[in-house]
């Protein structure tokens, strides 16, 4: 780092959005349609449903983009995304702060 820049460090931070659950997808490799969500160990979601789908879906299939477990997909964590900024003078903590 150059000495003149040492007082002004920069950080490029990349954050990922939370996942709302697995969805069906069209997967292809070398032009051949692959199984949607294959798993060897057959994991289960918190609702006791398989998180796998061994079917092969075409790109225009109605299942593509649909959740594997509707309950996992429709119940996101109580705090996700960016909370609204507090109003001026409001000292109460955000519900997302631990």
C-alpha positions in Angstrom: 0.0 0.0 0.0 1.3 3.4 -0.9 2.1 5.6 2.1 -0.2 8.4 0.9 -3.1 5.9 0.7 -2.5 4.3 4.1 -4.8 6.8 5.9 -7.6 6.0 3.5 -8.0 2.2 3.3 -10.8 0.9 1.1 -12.8 -2.3 1.4 -14.9 -3.9 -1.3 -17.5 -5.8 0.7 -19.8 -8.3 -1.1 -22.9 -9.6 0.7 -25.2 -12.4 -0.4 -29.0 -12.3 0.1 -30.5 -14.9 2.3 -31.9 -18.1 0.7 -35.6 -18.7 1.0 -35.2 -22.4 0.1 -34.4 -24.7 -2.8 -36.3 -24.3 -6.0 -36.8 -26.6 -9.1 -34.4 -25.8 -12.0 -33.5 -26.7 -15.5 -29.9 -27.9 -15.5 -28.0 -28.9 -18.6 -24.4 -30.0 -19.2 -23.0 -30.4 -22.7 -26.5 -30.0 -24.2 -27.9 -32.9 -22.0 -30.6 -32.2 -19.5 -29.5 -33.1 -16.0 -31.5 -34.0 -12.8 -33.0 -31.0 -11.1 -31.5 -31.2 -7.6 -29.8 -34.6 -7.2 -28.3 -35.4 -3.8 -26.6 -38.6 -2.7 -27.4 -38.2 1.0 -31.1 -37.2 0.6 -31.1 -34.2 3.0 -34.4 -33.2 4.6 -35.6 -29.6 5.1 -36.7 -28.4 8.6 -40.2 -29.5 7.7 -39.2 -33.1 7.1 -39.4 -33.0 3.3 -36.7 -34.1 0.9 -34.5 -31.2 -0.5 -33.9 -33.2 -3.7 -35.6 -33.6 -7.0 -34.2 -36.2 -9.4 -36.6 -35.3 -12.2 -35.3 -33.6 -15.4 -37.1 -30.3 -16.1 -37.1 -28.5 -19.5 -36.2 -24.8 -19.5 -39.9 -23.9 -20.0 -41.3 -26.4 -17.5 -43.9 -25.0 -15.1 -41.9 -26.5 -12.1 -38.8 -24.4 -12.9 -38.4 -21.7 -10.2 -41.1 -23.3 -8.0 -40.0 -24.2 -4.4 -39.1 -27.7 -3.4 -40.7 -27.1 0.0 -43.4 -24.4 -0.1 -43.2 -24.0 3.7 -39.4 -23.3 3.6 -39.9 -20.8 0.8 -42.8 -18.9 2.3 -41.3 -18.6 5.8 -38.2 -16.4 5.4 -36.2 -15.5 8.5 -37.9 -12.8 10.6 -35.2 -10.3 9.7 -33.8 -10.2 6.2 -32.7 -7.4 3.9 -31.9 -4.0 5.0 -33.9 -2.6 7.8 -35.6 0.8 7.4 -33.4 3.6 8.8 -34.6 5.1 12.1 -36.4 8.4 12.0 -34.5 11.4 13.2 -34.2 11.3 17.0 -35.3 7.7 17.3 -32.8 5.9 19.4 -34.5 2.5 19.5 -32.4 -0.3 18.0 -33.3 -2.0 14.8 -35.2 -5.4 15.2 -32.3 -6.9 13.2 -29.7 -5.9 15.8 -28.9 -8.7 18.3 
